């Protein structure tokens, strides 16, 4: 069996590629000419140079039975609104149409809990925040992209949707926002912390969630790929136990980073300064982003590996790869 994977050079996508190869699948990976190929180094993967908006993409998919559409553009900068829409929404529409033309039997589309939004407490797949209440263009673009997948499924295309929470582990080359928290902790750049919380999952469990969704998922349904709800303070305390680096003990009120971010993005960026803190990132952190992955555990058999071990593996990888001086 052959799978076509988009986003295979990224954090989640590279783990999906590795798992597919381990399980005996042949893999074709769509990569942009400018992609960092480090995560695919030494793997028996057929690389296809191209872009999600390529009108002839379906020709490259011929001969594949399955599509894993993992690729997405991630940015919390408000200036990237159009870029996010083009890559995430139009790109998803195009790749699903290409899959239909190529005769792909089943697609697993990687959405995000960002598309679901946050509620008053812990939410599951049945919850949906109104799109206008989703914080920032990234979350809104992921919601709209997920609608493309749902509409394709409603038209008869076999599409299963997975919504990863905050993955942690090795190969986080960019790094992701979660990886950035770990890195800033390791670099001792976190004297304070925000009183916020996230749902965390080992990135290798996320990869398994994709493969299990391929085999067991219901077309048109979505499955939260998550594990443990933890406050940021709990994560920092676990990192302190792993590394011996003291965890920050003081919180910072959100209006302080929000003010810094607003000046950074709205005042200094137009003058040519590279902003360091996105406004939408701080606005997101004002909410506790807690999710319930019971459906994926029950219906797919999603693994629930130890989060502390995933944190340790991420720490070891960042240090081994020279991210921390």
KAQUITA-V82614 format. One record per run of one state. SS is the DSSP state (A for helix, B for strand, O for the rest). FROM is the first residue (numbers start at 1). LEN is the number of residues. If there is no record, write none. Layout:
BEGIN
ss=SS from=FROM len=LEN
ss=SS from=FROM len=LEN
END
This chain:
BEGIN
ss=O from=1 len=1
ss=B from=2 len=5
ss=O from=7 len=4
ss=A from=11 len=12
ss=O from=23 len=3
ss=B from=26 len=6
ss=O from=32 len=6
ss=A from=38 len=3
ss=O from=41 len=5
ss=B from=46 len=4
ss=O from=50 len=7
ss=A from=57 len=5
ss=O from=62 len=4
ss=B from=66 len=4
ss=O from=70 len=8
ss=A from=78 len=25
ss=O from=103 len=3
ss=B from=106 len=5
ss=O from=111 len=2
ss=A from=113 len=3
ss=O from=116 len=7
ss=B from=123 len=1
ss=O from=124 len=7
ss=A from=131 len=3
ss=O from=134 len=2
ss=A from=136 len=19
ss=O from=155 len=4
ss=B from=159 len=6
ss=O from=165 len=1
ss=B from=166 len=3
ss=O from=169 len=8
ss=A from=177 len=10
ss=O from=187 len=5
ss=B from=192 len=2
ss=O from=194 len=3
ss=B from=197 len=6
ss=A from=203 len=14
ss=O from=217 len=5
ss=B from=222 len=4
ss=O from=226 len=2
ss=B from=228 len=4
ss=A from=232 len=12
ss=O from=244 len=6
ss=B from=250 len=2
ss=O from=252 len=2
ss=A from=254 len=18
ss=O from=272 len=7
ss=A from=279 len=7
ss=O from=286 len=2
ss=B from=288 len=2
ss=O from=290 len=1
ss=B from=291 len=1
ss=O from=292 len=2
ss=A from=294 len=7
ss=O from=301 len=6
ss=A from=307 len=14
ss=O from=321 len=5
END
